[in-house]
Amino acid sequence: GKKSLRQKVVDELKHYYNGFHLLWIDTKVAARMVWRLLHGQVLTRRERRRLLRTCADLFRLVPFLVFVIVPFMEFLLPVFLKLFPEMLPSTFETESKKEEKQKKKLNAKLELAKFLQETIAEMAKRNKADTG
């Protein structure tokens, strides 16, 4: 059924709280990684990707905080998210947004694979015609 306005507000507040909490945890982990880098240790590929994602999230947080701090500005957040879909830090994404993004990536990969298969088939035909 439909949720009441109070329940929607509570859900949004929980979403923001969980997003900030996850961002705080990611920031602490990233700080440890930077500490290790400064002391000459090498990061794995996974750690490097996590560090880059966390840094990007921290830079995205600045414009996002404007929407949270300025009164009634959060009503404009959906408009700005439509214009700039990557503006939201990754810890604030919902599951449906993550699934949608994964579907888009999968479709792009499938299109690329199809294109490459067609290109290889065309090259094989040319080589066959040249040698035949």
Secondary structure as the mmCIF struct_conf table of DSSP 4:
data_model
#
loop_
_struct_conf.conf_type_id
_struct_conf.id
_struct_conf.beg_label_comp_id
_struct_conf.beg_label_asym_id
_struct_conf.beg_label_seq_id
_struct_conf.end_label_comp_id
_struct_conf.end_label_asym_id
_struct_conf.end_label_seq_id
HELX_LH_PP_P HELX_LH_PP_P1 LYS A 2 SER A 4
HELX_RH_AL_P HELX_RH_AL_P1 LEU A 5 LEU A 38
TURN_TY1_P TURN_TY1_P1 HIS A 39 GLY A 40
HELX_LH_PP_P HELX_LH_PP_P2 GLN A 41 THR A 44
HELX_RH_AL_P HELX_RH_AL_P2 ARG A 45 ILE A 69
BEND BEND1 VAL A 70 VAL A 70
TURN_TY1_P TURN_TY1_P2 PRO A 71 PHE A 72
HELX_RH_3T_P HELX_RH_3T_P1 MET A 73 LEU A 76
HELX_RH_AL_P HELX_RH_AL_P3 LEU A 77 LEU A 83
TURN_TY1_P TURN_TY1_P3 PRO A 85 GLU A 86
BEND BEND2 LEU A 88 LEU A 88
HELX_RH_3T_P HELX_RH_3T_P2 SER A 90 PHE A 92
HELX_RH_AL_P HELX_RH_AL_P4 GLU A 95 THR A 131
#
